[in-house]
Amino acid sequence: MEILIPIIVLLAIGALCALLLTVASAYFGVQGNEKMSEIRDCLPGANCGACGFSGCDGYAQALADGVTDKTNLCTPGGDGAAKDIAKVLGVEPQDVVEMVAYVACNGNCPDENKKFDYKGPKSCRMANKLYSGDRNCTYACLGYGDCVRVCPANAIKINERNVAEVDSRKCISCGLCARTCPNGIIHLVPDTTRVVVLCSSHDKGAAVRKVCLDGCIACGKCEKTCPTGAITVVDNLATIDYSKCISCGKCRQVCPTHCIHEGNFICGTHFI
């Protein structure tokens, strides 16, 4: 009998708690938004935040609640996701601007010319905390693969120059690599882009030449040659306005350090 009493008391407490939870759920529970669930099913589940919301659930909730009416914010889902969302909402689908990531670094900073022999954790973020990394160029890719580890599409590898390289055919434009890079040298551009500047250094030309043979020296030849005014030198670095660029390639032809490259992201060809 002494053993049964505590068991009965525990069962009674459990039953009371279950009853209270049921009542609370009935009276205070938040009813789910059916439309939100339907929209959520249209999204790929990358939870990358490229849409500007806190993952797929956040974007789906915002659409369901009317916080935004833009059905084309999910770049990983592409036009397919945009059309499915538009169908759920009963609106016209909006075109998704397909984006792709690229690493703005030529990587011509030989390992033998490093500032010091880094022995810490194999992490760009950790290495960057020590004198901005072991590369002589403080704007260079450190090559420890933080971007490789966060990429959900396995689209990034560290190449023979010890620089991160994006396979544009696999890239889903989630932007996780760009947000992870401590030097901020990974950028998202429209996949129709044909010309890129593979340098991120804002040092003056003489300082750049000391540490990298392929860096931008801010000579301005590209700026003078561009027929549409799409490329300008800003803070010692050639910068392209893609809304003006016509992909003529004239800037690449006159660049003395070959830091401007041409290629095709859609076909996955290397920029040369």
C-alpha positions as CSV (number, residue, x, y, z in Angstrom):
1,M,0.0,0.0,0.0
2,E,2.9,2.4,0.9
3,I,4.3,1.9,-2.7
4,L,0.9,2.4,-4.4
5,I,0.1,5.8,-2.8
6,P,3.0,7.7,-4.5
7,I,2.3,6.0,-7.8
8,I,-1.4,7.1,-7.6
9,V,-0.3,10.6,-6.7
10,L,2.1,10.8,-9.6
11,L,-0.6,9.5,-12.0
12,A,-3.1,12.0,-10.7
13,I,-0.6,14.9,-11.2
14,G,0.2,13.7,-14.7
15,A,-3.5,13.5,-15.6
16,L,-4.1,17.0,-14.2
17,C,-1.2,18.5,-16.1
18,A,-2.4,16.8,-19.3
19,L,-5.9,18.3,-18.8
20,L,-4.4,21.8,-18.1
21,L,-2.3,21.6,-21.3
22,T,-5.3,20.5,-23.3
23,V,-7.4,23.4,-22.0
24,A,-4.6,25.9,-22.5
25,S,-4.0,24.7,-26.1
26,A,-7.7,25.0,-26.9
27,Y,-8.1,28.6,-25.5
28,F,-4.7,30.1,-26.0
29,G,-3.2,28.2,-29.0
30,V,-2.3,30.2,-32.1
31,Q,-4.0,28.8,-35.1
32,G,-1.6,27.9,-37.9
33,N,-1.8,29.7,-41.2
34,E,-2.7,27.2,-43.9
35,K,-1.4,29.5,-46.6
36,M,1.9,29.8,-44.8
37,S,2.3,26.0,-44.8
38,E,1.5,25.8,-48.5
39,I,4.1,28.5,-49.3
40,R,6.7,26.8,-47.1
41,D,6.3,23.7,-49.1
42,C,7.2,25.7,-52.2
43,L,10.6,26.7,-50.8
44,P,13.8,24.5,-51.0
45,G,14.6,24.5,-47.2
46,A,18.0,26.0,-47.5
47,N,17.3,28.5,-44.7
48,C,20.1,30.7,-46.0
49,G,18.4,34.1,-45.4
50,A,19.1,35.2,-49.0
51,C,15.5,36.4,-49.2
52,G,16.1,38.9,-46.3
53,F,14.1,37.0,-43.8
54,S,15.0,34.5,-41.1
55,G,15.0,31.4,-43.2
56,C,12.3,29.7,-45.2
57,D,9.7,29.8,-42.4
58,G,10.2,33.6,-42.0
59,Y,9.8,34.2,-45.7
60,A,6.7,32.0,-46.0
61,Q,5.2,33.7,-42.9
62,A,5.9,37.2,-44.4
63,L,4.2,36.3,-47.7
64,A,1.2,34.7,-45.9
65,D,0.8,37.7,-43.7
66,G,1.2,40.2,-46.5
67,V,4.4,41.7,-45.1
68,T,5.9,41.3,-48.6
69,D,4.3,40.5,-51.9
70,K,7.6,39.7,-53.7
71,T,7.4,36.0,-54.7
72,N,10.9,36.1,-56.3
73,L,13.1,36.6,-53.3
74,C,14.2,32.9,-53.0
75,T,17.2,32.7,-55.3
76,P,18.0,29.1,-54.4
77,G,14.5,28.1,-55.4
78,G,14.7,30.1,-58.6
79,D,11.8,30.7,-61.0
80,G,10.3,27.3,-60.1
81,A,9.7,28.4,-56.4
82,A,8.5,31.8,-57.5
83,K,5.9,30.3,-59.8
84,D,4.7,27.9,-57.1
85,I,4.4,30.7,-54.5
86,A,2.5,32.9,-57.0
87,K,0.1,30.1,-57.6
88,V,-0.6,29.7,-53.9
89,L,-1.1,33.5,-53.5
90,G,-3.1,33.8,-56.7
91,V,-0.8,36.4,-58.3
92,E,1.3,36.7,-61.3
93,P,4.8,35.1,-60.9
94,Q,7.8,37.4,-60.7
95,D,11.1,36.7,-62.4
96,V,14.0,35.7,-60.2
97,V,17.3,37.4,-60.9
98,E,19.7,34.4,-60.9
99,M,22.8,35.2,-58.9
100,V,26.1,33.4,-58.5
101,A,29.0,33.8,-56.1
102,Y,32.6,34.4,-57.1
103,V,35.8,35.0,-55.2
104,A,37.5,38.3,-55.9
105,C,41.1,37.1,-55.5
106,N,43.6,36.0,-58.1
107,G,45.6,34.2,-55.4
108,N,49.0,35.1,-56.8
109,C,50.4,35.3,-53.3
110,P,52.8,32.3,-53.0
111,D,52.7,30.3,-49.8
112,E,56.4,30.7,-49.4
113,N,55.9,34.5,-49.1
114,K,53.5,34.3,-46.2
115,K,54.0,36.7,-43.3
116,F,54.3,33.9,-40.8
117,D,53.7,30.2,-40.4
118,Y,50.1,29.9,-39.0
119,K,49.6,26.9,-36.7
120,G,46.1,27.7,-35.3
121,P,42.7,26.2,-36.2
122,K,42.2,25.7,-39.9
123,S,39.7,28.5,-40.1
124,C,39.8,31.8,-42.1
125,R,37.9,33.6,-39.3
126,M,40.4,32.4,-36.7
127,A,43.5,33.1,-38.8
128,N,42.1,36.6,-39.7
129,K,42.2,37.5,-36.0
130,L,46.0,37.3,-36.0
131,Y,47.4,40.2,-37.9
132,S,44.6,39.9,-40.6
133,G,45.9,36.5,-41.6
134,D,49.1,35.0,-42.7
135,R,49.0,36.3,-46.3
136,N,51.1,39.4,-47.1
137,C,48.0,40.8,-48.9
138,T,45.5,41.5,-46.1
139,Y,42.7,41.4,-48.7
140,A,43.6,37.9,-50.0
141,C,41.7,34.7,-49.7
142,L,43.2,32.9,-46.7
143,G,42.3,29.4,-48.1
144,Y,41.3,27.7,-44.9
145,G,37.9,26.7,-46.2
146,D,35.2,28.4,-44.0
147,C,33.2,29.0,-47.2
148,V,33.6,25.4,-48.3
149,R,32.2,24.2,-45.0
150,V,29.1,26.4,-45.0
151,C,28.2,25.8,-48.7
152,P,25.0,23.6,-48.8
153,A,25.6,22.8,-52.4
154,N,29.2,21.6,-52.2
155,A,29.9,24.3,-54.9
156,I,33.2,25.6,-53.4
157,K,36.7,24.0,-53.3
158,I,40.2,25.3,-52.5
159,N,42.2,25.2,-55.7
160,E,45.9,24.7,-56.4
161,R,46.6,28.4,-55.6
162,N,45.1,27.8,-52.1
163,V,42.2,30.1,-53.0
164,A,38.5,29.3,-52.7
165,E,36.9,28.7,-56.1
166,V,33.1,28.5,-56.8
167,D,31.6,26.1,-59.3
168,S,28.9,28.4,-60.8
169,R,26.9,25.4,-62.1
170,K,26.4,24.1,-58.5
171,C,26.0,27.5,-56.8
172,I,22.5,28.2,-55.5
173,S,23.2,31.8,-54.7
174,C,22.3,31.5,-51.0
175,G,25.1,33.9,-50.1
176,L,26.3,31.9,-47.0
177,C,29.8,31.9,-48.3
178,A,29.8,35.7,-48.8
179,R,28.5,36.2,-45.2
180,T,31.1,33.8,-43.8
181,C,34.2,35.2,-45.5
182,P,36.1,37.3,-42.9
183,N,37.7,39.4,-45.6
184,G,34.5,40.0,-47.5
185,I,36.0,39.0,-50.9
186,I,33.1,36.7,-52.0
187,H,30.5,38.5,-54.0
188,L,27.1,37.7,-55.5
189,V,26.5,39.0,-59.1
190,P,23.9,38.2,-61.8
191,D,24.8,34.9,-63.6
192,T,24.7,36.8,-66.9
193,T,27.9,38.7,-65.7
194,R,30.8,38.2,-68.1
195,V,33.5,40.4,-66.6
196,V,34.8,40.4,-63.1
197,V,37.6,42.0,-61.1
198,L,39.5,39.3,-59.3
199,C,41.1,41.5,-56.7
200,S,39.9,43.1,-53.5
201,S,42.9,45.1,-52.5
202,H,42.4,48.8,-51.6
203,D,46.1,49.4,-51.2
204,K,48.0,51.8,-53.5
205,G,49.6,50.3,-56.6
206,A,53.1,50.2,-55.3
207,A,52.1,48.3,-52.2
208,V,50.0,45.8,-54.2
209,R,52.9,45.0,-56.5
210,K,55.1,44.1,-53.6
211,V,52.7,41.2,-52.5
212,C,50.8,40.2,-55.7
213,L,51.6,40.2,-59.4
214,D,47.9,40.1,-60.4
215,G,46.4,42.7,-58.1
216,C,44.7,45.9,-59.2
217,I,47.2,48.8,-59.1
218,A,44.5,51.5,-59.7
219,C,46.1,52.7,-62.9
220,G,42.7,53.7,-64.4
221,K,43.3,52.3,-67.8
222,C,40.1,50.3,-67.6
223,E,38.1,53.3,-66.5
224,K,39.4,55.4,-69.5
225,T,38.7,52.5,-72.0
226,C,35.2,51.5,-70.9
227,P,32.7,52.9,-73.5
228,T,29.8,53.0,-71.1
229,G,31.4,54.3,-67.9
230,A,30.6,51.0,-66.2
231,I,34.0,50.6,-64.6
232,T,35.6,53.1,-62.2
233,V,38.5,53.1,-59.8
234,V,37.1,53.5,-56.3
235,D,39.4,53.5,-53.3
236,N,42.3,52.1,-55.4
237,L,40.2,49.3,-56.8
238,A,38.5,48.8,-60.2
239,T,34.8,48.5,-59.6
240,I,32.2,47.4,-62.1
241,D,28.6,48.8,-62.3
242,Y,26.8,45.8,-63.9
243,S,23.8,47.9,-64.8
244,K,26.0,49.7,-67.3
245,C,28.4,46.9,-68.3
246,I,27.9,45.6,-71.9
247,S,30.5,42.8,-71.5
248,C,32.7,44.1,-74.3
249,G,35.9,43.0,-72.6
250,K,37.8,46.1,-73.4
251,C,38.7,46.7,-69.8
252,R,40.3,43.2,-69.6
253,Q,42.3,43.8,-72.7
254,V,44.0,47.0,-71.3
255,C,44.5,45.8,-67.7
256,P,48.3,45.6,-67.2
257,T,48.1,43.2,-64.3
258,H,45.4,40.9,-65.7
259,C,43.2,41.2,-62.7
260,I,40.1,41.7,-64.9
261,H,38.8,38.4,-66.2
262,E,36.2,37.3,-68.7
263,G,34.1,34.1,-68.6
264,N,30.6,32.6,-68.5
265,F,29.0,31.7,-65.2
266,I,26.1,29.9,-66.8
267,C,28.4,27.5,-68.7
268,G,30.7,27.2,-65.7
269,T,33.8,28.2,-67.7
270,H,36.8,29.6,-65.9
271,F,37.3,33.4,-66.0
272,I,40.5,34.2,-67.9
